[in-house]
Amino acid sequence: MKQFACGSVVPGCTATFEGPTEDAILAQVAEHAKADHGMESVPNEVVEQVRQNITG
């Protein structure tokens, strides 16, 4: 199971995500970024930061 903590990219955010694959995590993060951080799309630089901080 892969895991990601949003706070590793966005200081102060306590959201965490789990999924079987990186793509599953990225899909959850995209929804979270829109709903909680007001991002209509996730820039490639942020996607790369997320990928670098996925564990598992």
N, CA, C and O atoms as CSV, one atom per row, in Angstrom:
chain,resi,resn,atom,element,x,y,z
A,1,MET,N,N,0.847,-1.181,0.000
A,1,MET,CA,C,0.000,0.000,0.000
A,1,MET,C,C,0.888,1.238,0.000
A,1,MET,O,O,1.812,1.345,0.806
A,2,LYS,N,N,0.612,2.152,-0.886
A,2,LYS,CA,C,1.364,3.397,-0.976
A,2,LYS,C,C,0.678,4.455,-0.123
A,2,LYS,O,O,-0.535,4.417,0.083
A,3,GLN,N,N,1.486,5.415,0.375
A,3,GLN,CA,C,0.953,6.475,1.234
A,3,GLN,C,C,1.580,7.819,0.861
A,3,GLN,O,O,2.703,7.898,0.363
A,4,PHE,N,N,0.797,8.875,1.126
A,4,PHE,CA,C,1.291,10.233,0.905
A,4,PHE,C,C,0.660,11.149,1.937
A,4,PHE,O,O,-0.538,11.062,2.207
A,5,ALA,N,N,1.468,12.028,2.513
A,5,ALA,CA,C,0.990,13.053,3.442
A,5,ALA,C,C,1.111,14.407,2.752
A,5,ALA,O,O,2.209,14.816,2.373
A,6,CYS,N,N,0.006,15.093,2.589
A,6,CYS,CA,C,0.003,16.386,1.900
A,6,CYS,C,C,0.948,17.381,2.572
A,6,CYS,O,O,1.554,18.215,1.900
A,7,GLY,N,N,1.073,17.293,3.889
A,7,GLY,CA,C,1.940,18.206,4.626
A,7,GLY,C,C,3.399,18.151,4.197
A,7,GLY,O,O,4.159,19.075,4.486
A,8,SER,N,N,3.801,17.091,3.515
A,8,SER,CA,C,5.179,17.029,3.027
A,8,SER,C,C,5.388,17.943,1.823
A,8,SER,O,O,6.527,18.228,1.451
A,9,VAL,N,N,4.301,18.403,1.217
A,9,VAL,CA,C,4.377,19.342,0.092
A,9,VAL,C,C,3.749,20.688,0.464
A,9,VAL,O,O,4.246,21.740,0.062
A,10,VAL,N,N,2.658,20.650,1.233
A,10,VAL,CA,C,1.950,21.858,1.662
A,10,VAL,C,C,2.046,21.929,3.190
A,10,VAL,O,O,1.263,21.286,3.889
A,11,PRO,N,N,2.997,22.704,3.705
A,11,PRO,CA,C,3.172,22.777,5.159
A,11,PRO,C,C,1.864,23.120,5.877
A,11,PRO,O,O,1.138,24.033,5.485
A,12,GLY,N,N,1.587,22.356,6.941
A,12,GLY,CA,C,0.396,22.612,7.735
A,12,GLY,C,C,-0.813,21.788,7.351
A,12,GLY,O,O,-1.762,21.696,8.131
A,13,CYS,N,N,-0.810,21.182,6.167
A,13,CYS,CA,C,-1.944,20.357,5.748
A,13,CYS,C,C,-1.802,18.987,6.399
A,13,CYS,O,O,-0.729,18.385,6.367
A,14,THR,N,N,-2.886,18.498,6.989
A,14,THR,CA,C,-2.841,17.220,7.704
A,14,THR,C,C,-3.458,16.064,6.911
A,14,THR,O,O,-3.556,14.953,7.432
A,15,ALA,N,N,-3.870,16.298,5.679
A,15,ALA,CA,C,-4.498,15.244,4.877
A,15,ALA,C,C,-3.482,14.158,4.524
A,15,ALA,O,O,-2.325,14.444,4.215
A,16,THR,N,N,-3.942,12.912,4.577
A,16,THR,CA,C,-3.115,11.784,4.171
A,16,THR,C,C,-3.907,10.898,3.223
A,16,THR,O,O,-5.138,10.883,3.252
A,17,PHE,N,N,-3.198,10.167,2.392
A,17,PHE,CA,C,-3.826,9.350,1.351
A,17,PHE,C,C,-3.159,7.993,1.287
A,17,PHE,O,O,-1.957,7.866,1.520
A,18,GLU,N,N,-3.953,6.973,0.966
A,18,GLU,CA,C,-3.447,5.618,0.774
A,18,GLU,C,C,-4.054,5.048,-0.490
A,18,GLU,O,O,-5.206,5.329,-0.823
A,19,GLY,N,N,-3.274,4.251,-1.185
A,19,GLY,CA,C,-3.782,3.585,-2.373
A,19,GLY,C,C,-2.812,2.526,-2.837
A,19,GLY,O,O,-1.655,2.501,-2.417
A,20,PRO,N,N,-3.286,1.649,-3.708
A,20,PRO,CA,C,-2.445,0.544,-4.165
A,20,PRO,C,C,-1.350,0.968,-5.154
A,20,PRO,O,O,-0.342,0.278,-5.306
A,21,THR,N,N,-1.560,2.117,-5.830
A,21,THR,CA,C,-0.594,2.566,-6.842
A,21,THR,C,C,-0.355,4.067,-6.721
A,21,THR,O,O,-1.113,4.789,-6.073
A,22,GLU,N,N,0.716,4.511,-7.364
A,22,GLU,CA,C,0.992,5.947,-7.425
A,22,GLU,C,C,-0.156,6.686,-8.093
A,22,GLU,O,O,-0.553,7.762,-7.643
A,23,ASP,N,N,-0.690,6.113,-9.164
A,23,ASP,CA,C,-1.792,6.763,-9.875
A,23,ASP,C,C,-3.025,6.916,-8.988
A,23,ASP,O,O,-3.734,7.918,-9.083
A,24,ALA,N,N,-3.284,5.937,-8.134
A,24,ALA,CA,C,-4.426,6.034,-7.215
A,24,ALA,C,C,-4.210,7.178,-6.230
A,24,ALA,O,O,-5.144,7.917,-5.918
A,25,ILE,N,N,-2.997,7.322,-5.747
A,25,ILE,CA,C,-2.668,8.426,-4.833
A,25,ILE,C,C,-2.827,9.756,-5.565
A,25,ILE,O,O,-3.431,10.688,-5.035
A,26,LEU,N,N,-2.287,9.847,-6.777
A,26,LEU,CA,C,-2.350,11.108,-7.525
A,26,LEU,C,C,-3.790,11.523,-7.810
A,26,LEU,O,O,-4.097,12.715,-7.797
A,27,ALA,N,N,-4.671,10.570,-8.064
A,27,ALA,CA,C,-6.082,10.890,-8.300
A,27,ALA,C,C,-6.708,11.483,-7.042
A,27,ALA,O,O,-7.449,12.463,-7.116
A,28,GLN,N,N,-6.408,10.890,-5.889
A,28,GLN,CA,C,-6.935,11.409,-4.621
A,28,GLN,C,C,-6.373,12.797,-4.334
A,28,GLN,O,O,-7.093,13.689,-3.885
A,29,VAL,N,N,-5.089,12.967,-4.596
A,29,VAL,CA,C,-4.437,14.252,-4.334
A,29,VAL,C,C,-5.025,15.341,-5.229
A,29,VAL,O,O,-5.209,16.474,-4.784
A,30,ALA,N,N,-5.320,15.011,-6.477
A,30,ALA,CA,C,-5.910,15.997,-7.397
A,30,ALA,C,C,-7.259,16.474,-6.874
A,30,ALA,O,O,-7.552,17.669,-6.913
A,31,GLU,N,N,-8.090,15.539,-6.381
A,31,GLU,CA,C,-9.392,15.922,-5.818
A,31,GLU,C,C,-9.208,16.785,-4.575
A,31,GLU,O,O,-9.901,17.786,-4.398
A,32,HIS,N,N,-8.278,16.395,-3.724
A,32,HIS,CA,C,-7.989,17.144,-2.500
A,32,HIS,C,C,-7.478,18.548,-2.828
A,32,HIS,O,O,-7.892,19.524,-2.203
A,33,ALA,N,N,-6.590,18.646,-3.795
A,33,ALA,CA,C,-6.010,19.939,-4.168
A,33,ALA,C,C,-7.109,20.899,-4.637
A,33,ALA,O,O,-7.076,22.088,-4.321
A,34,LYS,N,N,-8.071,20.382,-5.384
A,34,LYS,CA,C,-9.172,21.216,-5.872
A,34,LYS,C,C,-10.107,21.600,-4.727
A,34,LYS,O,O,-10.447,22.772,-4.568
A,35,ALA,N,N,-10.521,20.617,-3.933
A,35,ALA,CA,C,-11.513,20.858,-2.882
A,35,ALA,C,C,-10.965,21.673,-1.716
A,35,ALA,O,O,-11.650,22.555,-1.197
A,36,ASP,N,N,-9.732,21.382,-1.302
A,36,ASP,CA,C,-9.209,21.991,-0.080
A,36,ASP,C,C,-8.166,23.082,-0.290
A,36,ASP,O,O,-7.927,23.897,0.601
A,37,HIS,N,N,-7.551,23.097,-1.462
A,37,HIS,CA,C,-6.517,24.101,-1.707
A,37,HIS,C,C,-6.865,25.039,-2.860
A,37,HIS,O,O,-6.075,25.918,-3.204
A,38,GLY,N,N,-8.058,24.857,-3.465
A,38,GLY,CA,C,-8.524,25.756,-4.507
A,38,GLY,C,C,-7.763,25.666,-5.815
A,38,GLY,O,O,-7.775,26.613,-6.601
A,39,MET,N,N,-7.103,24.548,-6.061
A,39,MET,CA,C,-6.330,24.382,-7.295
A,39,MET,C,C,-7.216,23.704,-8.345
A,39,MET,O,O,-7.683,22.586,-8.131
A,40,GLU,N,N,-7.446,24.369,-9.466
A,40,GLU,CA,C,-8.243,23.771,-10.538
A,40,GLU,C,C,-7.489,22.628,-11.206
A,40,GLU,O,O,-8.091,21.645,-11.636
A,41,SER,N,N,-6.178,22.762,-11.292
A,41,SER,CA,C,-5.337,21.685,-11.808
A,41,SER,C,C,-4.046,21.685,-11.000
A,41,SER,O,O,-3.671,22.695,-10.405
A,42,VAL,N,N,-3.382,20.554,-10.988
A,42,VAL,CA,C,-2.152,20.421,-10.216
A,42,VAL,C,C,-0.977,20.588,-11.178
A,42,VAL,O,O,-0.814,19.794,-12.104
A,43,PRO,N,N,-0.155,21.625,-10.959
A,43,PRO,CA,C,0.985,21.853,-11.852
A,43,PRO,C,C,1.953,20.661,-11.840
A,43,PRO,O,O,2.067,19.956,-10.837
A,44,ASN,N,N,2.634,20.449,-12.944
A,44,ASN,CA,C,3.569,19.334,-13.067
A,44,ASN,C,C,4.624,19.338,-11.965
A,44,ASN,O,O,5.038,18.274,-11.503
A,45,GLU,N,N,5.063,20.522,-11.540
A,45,GLU,CA,C,6.082,20.602,-10.487
A,45,GLU,C,C,5.538,20.021,-9.178
A,45,GLU,O,O,6.260,19.353,-8.438
A,46,VAL,N,N,4.267,20.282,-8.908
A,46,VAL,CA,C,3.653,19.766,-7.685
A,46,VAL,C,C,3.453,18.256,-7.802
A,46,VAL,O,O,3.673,17.529,-6.833
A,47,VAL,N,N,3.043,17.781,-8.966
A,47,VAL,CA,C,2.892,16.338,-9.186
A,47,VAL,C,C,4.225,15.645,-8.913
A,47,VAL,O,O,4.255,14.588,-8.282
A,48,GLU,N,N,5.317,16.227,-9.380
A,48,GLU,CA,C,6.634,15.638,-9.160
A,48,GLU,C,C,6.991,15.633,-7.674
A,48,GLU,O,O,7.563,14.661,-7.180
A,49,GLN,N,N,6.662,16.704,-6.961
A,49,GLN,CA,C,6.912,16.745,-5.516
A,49,GLN,C,C,6.101,15.663,-4.801
A,49,GLN,O,O,6.597,15.013,-3.881
A,50,VAL,N,N,4.856,15.477,-5.229
A,50,VAL,CA,C,4.018,14.442,-4.635
A,50,VAL,C,C,4.656,13.074,-4.889
A,50,VAL,O,O,4.809,12.277,-3.963
A,51,ARG,N,N,5.029,12.803,-6.144
A,51,ARG,CA,C,5.647,11.514,-6.490
A,51,ARG,C,C,6.873,11.246,-5.613
A,51,ARG,O,O,7.068,10.121,-5.153
A,52,GLN,N,N,7.685,12.251,-5.383
A,52,GLN,CA,C,8.908,12.091,-4.594
A,52,GLN,C,C,8.611,11.802,-3.127
A,52,GLN,O,O,9.469,11.280,-2.416
A,53,ASN,N,N,7.414,12.133,-2.671
A,53,ASN,CA,C,7.064,11.965,-1.253
A,53,ASN,C,C,6.100,10.813,-1.001
A,53,ASN,O,O,5.650,10.629,0.130
A,54,ILE,N,N,5.771,10.028,-2.036
A,54,ILE,CA,C,4.941,8.839,-1.840
A,54,ILE,C,C,5.828,7.746,-1.262
A,54,ILE,O,O,6.933,7.503,-1.747
A,55,THR,N,N,5.334,7.098,-0.227
A,55,THR,CA,C,6.074,6.007,0.402
A,55,THR,C,C,5.316,4.702,0.248
A,55,THR,O,O,4.122,4.688,-0.049
A,56,GLY,N,N,6.025,3.614,0.453
A,56,GLY,CA,C,5.379,2.314,0.431
A,56,GLY,C,C,5.696,1.475,-0.754
A,56,GLY,O,O,5.198,0.355,-0.868
